[in-house]
């Protein structure tokens, strides 16, 4: 059975700390099925959430490209197809892999995150 094979090794699931994502029933399910849940720290998804970094952000660019091809205002009947085209362009294997590299999740590189954080310069006494 295919599902049984998936339980032989541990898998990691990364999620933000949104309230509905943290539920003991879900956490128990994860642990029972060898899924290690990893909650991103609050207010860090713009830095750490892979799909936000290199997949979701290009969707708006690709959507605008599709709109510009039409050269006419978009109506509600055209909108779903334009979004679908943008989605297919953004959700590529390459973009998804790049998103994990860009956040330092895989391969693991904490320095990437540290480099994106801007810490205030210390104020030295006169």
WOHU-V42158 format. One record per backbone hydrogen bond with DSSP energy under -0.5 kcal/mol. NH is the residue of the N-H (numbers start at 1). CO is the residue of the C=O. E is the energy in kcal/mol with one decimal. If there is no record, write none. Layout:
BEGIN
nh->{NH | NH}
co->{CO | CO}
e->{E | E}
END
This chain:
BEGIN
nh->{5 | 6 | 7 | 7 | 8 | 9 | 11 | 13 | 15 | 21 | 22 | 22 | 23 | 27 | 28 | 29 | 30 | 31 | 32 | 33 | 33 | 34 | 35 | 36 | 36 | 37 | 38 | 40 | 40 | 44 | 47 | 48 | 49 | 50 | 52 | 53 | 54 | 55 | 56 | 57 | 59 | 59 | 60 | 60 | 61 | 62 | 63 | 64 | 65 | 66 | 67 | 68 | 69 | 70 | 70 | 71 | 78 | 79 | 80 | 82 | 83 | 84 | 85 | 86 | 87 | 88 | 89 | 90 | 91 | 92 | 96 | 97 | 98 | 99 | 100 | 101 | 102 | 103 | 104 | 105 | 106 | 109 | 112 | 113 | 114 | 115 | 116 | 116 | 117 | 119 | 124}
co->{1 | 2 | 3 | 4 | 5 | 6 | 34 | 36 | 38 | 18 | 18 | 19 | 21 | 23 | 24 | 25 | 26 | 27 | 28 | 29 | 30 | 31 | 30 | 11 | 34 | 35 | 13 | 15 | 38 | 41 | 44 | 44 | 45 | 48 | 49 | 49 | 50 | 51 | 51 | 52 | 55 | 56 | 56 | 57 | 57 | 58 | 59 | 60 | 61 | 62 | 63 | 64 | 65 | 66 | 67 | 67 | 75 | 75 | 76 | 78 | 79 | 80 | 81 | 82 | 83 | 84 | 85 | 86 | 87 | 90 | 92 | 93 | 94 | 95 | 96 | 97 | 98 | 99 | 101 | 100 | 100 | 104 | 109 | 109 | 110 | 111 | 112 | 113 | 113 | 117 | 122}
e->{-1.3 | -1.4 | -0.9 | -0.8 | -1.5 | -0.6 | -2.3 | -2.4 | -2.4 | -2.3 | -0.6 | -1.1 | -0.8 | -2.6 | -2.8 | -2.2 | -2.7 | -2.4 | -2.6 | -1.5 | -0.5 | -1.2 | -3.2 | -4.1 | -0.5 | -0.8 | -2.8 | -3.0 | -0.5 | -1.1 | -2.0 | -3.2 | -1.6 | -0.8 | -0.6 | -1.5 | -1.9 | -1.5 | -3.5 | -0.6 | -0.8 | -0.8 | -0.7 | -0.6 | -0.8 | -2.9 | -2.7 | -2.3 | -1.9 | -2.1 | -2.5 | -2.6 | -1.4 | -1.0 | -0.7 | -1.2 | -0.9 | -1.7 | -0.6 | -2.1 | -2.6 | -2.3 | -2.2 | -2.1 | -2.7 | -2.4 | -1.7 | -2.0 | -2.8 | -1.9 | -2.5 | -2.5 | -2.4 | -2.0 | -1.4 | -1.8 | -3.0 | -1.1 | -1.2 | -1.6 | -1.5 | -2.5 | -1.7 | -0.6 | -2.2 | -2.6 | -1.0 | -0.7 | -1.1 | -0.7 | -0.7}
END
